[in-house]
Amino acid sequence: MDHMTHAEFLPFEITVAILACVALILYPAAMHIANKKHRKWPASRCIFWFLGIILAAAALSGPLARLSHTDFTAHMMGHLLLGMLAPLLLVFSRPMTLMVRTLKVSTARKMSGCLNKKYVRFVTHPLVAATLNIGGLYLIYMTDLFTLMHTELWLFALVHIHVFLAGYLFTISILYIDITTHRYSFIYRAIVLILALGFHKILSKLIYAQPPMGIQKTDGEIGALLMYYGGDIVDIGLIIVLCCQWYRSTAPKKQDEAWS
């Protein structure tokens, strides 16, 4: 399989690095503005943002990104960082909530109106978001797309943007931490999450049995194991947070019943 040279990949790396630096600057700046208007924004959320941006950038720029072109295990590590762990960390930083706090009331209302549009409601529906996320992975690893994206820079960029955005959409569709204009029940989101985790594990087993074209079987097996067990770590985090939210939503009712 012919891979892009480092020189061909360098413009993409530089672009990612610049965007990451801008993101790392904008969040503290937004915090500063928000703190003047409202109560102090927790510093822990800034840490989540920094970690999420750094991990996402590390998957697309630097030693890990370069190694991922020829090492399937490195590629899979980048997949876990870009599509699973980084989105989870970024959701905890609540970027949409912070943005609303920095905007004028009229502008914030317009943004809320955009979040209520049919398209946004559609792509953030748990089942749709899960399909975009997991379905996209099947398309990458079960077709020739994996091979093609390592030969064309524009396709490589497009696929990885999708992986990141689909991972983020899936996370916000399951965990209601940031601004959510429409909500689905805990039981429904739990079912979607279980199905998504199941299909993710099936995919890792399929990769273990038959790695993508051009990948040695041993490398494919190691990468598939990393996808299987590494994904478990992030999945456990999703499950714990969802269960804690579910418990908190029912706890007051139980307390009310105890007092009645």
C-alpha positions in Angstrom: 0.0 0.0 0.0 1.4 3.4 -1.0 1.3 5.9 1.8 1.5 9.7 1.7 5.0 11.0 2.3 5.7 13.2 5.3 6.0 16.2 3.0 2.5 15.6 1.7 1.1 15.2 5.2 2.9 18.2 6.7 0.4 20.9 5.6 -2.4 19.0 7.3 -0.3 18.6 10.5 0.4 22.4 10.5 -3.3 23.2 10.0 -4.3 20.9 12.9 -1.6 22.4 15.2 -2.8 26.0 14.4 -6.5 25.1 14.9 -5.6 23.4 18.2 -3.6 26.5 19.4 -6.5 28.7 18.5 -8.9 26.5 20.4 -6.6 26.5 23.5 -6.6 30.3 23.4 -10.3 30.9 22.8 -11.6 28.8 25.7 -9.7 30.8 28.5 -10.6 34.0 26.7 -14.3 33.0 26.7 -13.9 32.1 30.4 -12.6 35.6 31.2 -15.6 37.2 29.4 -18.1 34.9 31.0 -16.7 35.5 34.5 -17.4 39.2 34.2 -21.1 38.5 33.4 -21.9 35.5 35.6 -20.6 33.5 38.5 -17.1 32.1 38.1 -16.7 29.4 35.5 -15.1 26.2 37.1 -11.4 25.8 36.2 -11.8 22.1 36.0 -13.8 22.5 32.7 -10.9 24.4 31.2 -8.7 21.4 32.1 -11.1 19.0 30.3 -11.0 21.3 27.2 -7.2 21.4 27.2 -6.9 17.7 27.5 -9.6 17.0 24.9 -8.0 19.4 22.3 -4.5 18.1 23.0 -5.4 14.5 22.6 -7.4 15.2 19.4 -4.5 17.1 18.0 -2.1 14.4 19.0 -4.1 11.9 16.9 -3.7 14.1 13.8 -0.4 15.8 14.2 3.0 14.8 15.5 4.7 11.4 16.1 1.6 9.4 16.7 -0.1 10.7 13.5 2.9 10.0 11.4 3.4 6.5 12.8 -0.3 5.8 12.2 0.3 5.7 8.5 2.4 2.6 8.7 1.6 1.1 12.1 -2.0 -0.1 12.6 -1.7 -0.1 16.4 -0.7 3.5 16.3 -3.6 4.2 14.0 -6.0 2.5 16.4 -4.7 4.5 19.3 -5.3 7.6 17.3 -8.9 6.4 16.6 -9.5 5.9 20.3 -8.2 9.3 21.2 -9.9 11.2 18.3 -13.2 9.5 18.2 -13.8 8.4 21.8 -11.7 10.0 24.6 -11.3 13.5 23.2 -15.0 14.0 22.6 -15.9 12.8 26.1 -13.4 15.2 27.7 -14.7 18.1 25.5 -18.3 17.4 26.5 -17.3 17.8 30.1 -15.9 21.2 29.3 -19.4 22.4 28.2 -18.3 24.6 25.3 -21.8 25.4 24.2 -22.8 26.6 27.6 -19.7 28.7 27.8 -20.4 30.2 24.4 -23.9 31.2 25.4 -22.5 32.9 28.5 -20.1 35.1 26.4 -22.7 36.1 23.8 -25.2 39.0 24.0 -28.8 37.9 24.9 -30.1 38.4 21.4 -27.3 36.4 19.8 -27.6 33.7 22.4 -31.3 33.4 21.5 -30.5 33.1 17.8 -28.0 30.3 18.6 -30.6 28.5 20.7 -33.0 28.8 17.7 -30.3 27.1 15.5 -30.0 24.3 18.0 -33.7 23.7 17.7 -33.6 23.3 13.9 -34.8 20.0 12.5 -31.4 19.1 11.1 -29.7 19.6 14.4 -32.4 17.6 16.2 -32.0 14.9 13.6 -28.2 14.4 13.8 -28.2 14.6 17.7 -30.9 12.0 18.0 -29.2 9.1 19.9 -29.9 6.5 17.2 -28.9 8.7 14.3 -25.7 9.8 16.1 -24.8 6.2 17.0 -25.3 5.2 13.3 -23.1 8.0 12.1 -20.5 7.1 14.6 -20.4 3.3 14.5 -21.6 3.0 10.9 -18.8 5.3 9.8 -16.2 3.0 11.5 -17.7 0.0 9.6 -17.3 1.9 6.4 -13.7 2.7 7.1 -12.5 -0.7 8.1 -14.8 -3.0 6.1 -14.3 -1.3 2.7 -11.4 0.0 0.7 -11.8 3.4 2.4 -9.0 2.6 4.9 -6.5 2.1 2.1 -7.7 5.0 0.0 -7.5 7.6 2.9 -3.8 6.9 3.3 -3.2 7.8 -0.3 -5.2 11.0 -0.6 -4.8 13.9 1.8 -8.2 15.4 1.3 -9.9 12.0 2.0 -7.7 11.4 5.1 -8.8 14.8 6.4 -12.4 14.2 5.6 -12.5 10.8 7.3 -10.8 12.0 10.5 -13.1 15.0 10.7 -16.0 12.7 10.5 -14.6 10.4 13.2 -14.1 13.3 15.6 -17.5 15.0 14.9 -19.4 11.7 14.9 -17.8 10.8 18.2 -18.7 14.2 19.7 -22.3 14.0 18.4 -22.7 10.5 19.8 -21.4 11.6 23.2 -23.7 14.6 23.5 -26.6 12.5 22.4 -26.1 10.0 25.3 -24.9 12.4 28.0 -26.8 15.6 28.7 -24.0 17.6 30.2 -23.8 20.6 27.9 -26.8 22.5 26.4 -29.5 20.2 25.2 -32.6 21.5 23.5 -34.4 18.2 23.3 -34.1 15.2 25.6 -34.8 11.5 25.4 -35.4 9.1 28.3 -32.6 7.5 30.1 -33.9 4.0 29.2 -33.9 4.9 25.5 -30.3 6.3 25.6 -29.1 3.4 27.6 -30.5 1.0 25.0 -28.8 2.9 22.2 -25.5 3.0 24.1 -25.6 -0.8 24.7 -26.3 -1.4 21.0 -23.5 1.0 19.9 -21.0 -0.7 22.3 -22.1 -4.1 21.0 -21.5 -3.2 17.4 -18.2 -1.5 18.2 -17.0 -4.8 19.8 -18.3 -6.8 16.8 -16.3 -4.6 14.5 -13.1 -5.1 16.5 -13.6 -8.8 16.3 -14.1 -8.6 12.5 -10.9 -6.6 12.2 -9.1 -9.2 14.4 -10.3 -11.9 12.0 -9.7 -10.0 8.8 -7.6 -6.8 9.0 -8.0 -4.1 6.4 -6.1 -4.6 3.1 -2.4 -4.0 3.4 -2.3 -4.6 7.1 -0.3 -7.6 8.4 -2.4 -10.1 10.3 -0.3 -9.7 13.5 -0.6 -5.9 13.4 -4.3 -6.2 12.7 -4.8 -8.4 15.7 -2.9 -6.1 18.0 -4.8 -3.1 16.7 -8.1 -4.9 17.1 -7.3 -5.9 20.7 -6.5 -2.3 21.4 -9.8 -1.2 19.9 -11.7 -3.8 21.9 -10.1 -3.3 25.3 -9.1 0.4 24.9 -12.7 1.2 23.9 -13.9 -0.5 27.1 -12.1 2.1 29.2 -14.0 5.0 27.5 -17.2 3.0 27.4 -17.1 2.4 31.1 -16.7 6.2 31.6 -19.8 6.8 29.5 -21.8 4.1 31.4 -20.8 5.5 34.8 -21.7 9.1 33.9 -25.1 8.0 32.4 -25.9 5.9 35.5 -25.0 8.7 37.9 -27.2 11.1 35.9 -30.0 8.6 35.9 -29.6 8.0 39.7 -29.6 11.8 40.4 -32.8 12.2 38.3 -34.7 9.7 40.4 -33.1 10.4 43.9 -35.3 13.5 44.6 -38.4 11.6 43.8 -37.4 8.9 46.3 -36.7 11.5 48.9 -40.1 13.1 48.3 -41.8 9.7 48.7 -40.0 9.1 52.0 -41.2 12.5 53.4 -44.8 11.9 52.2 
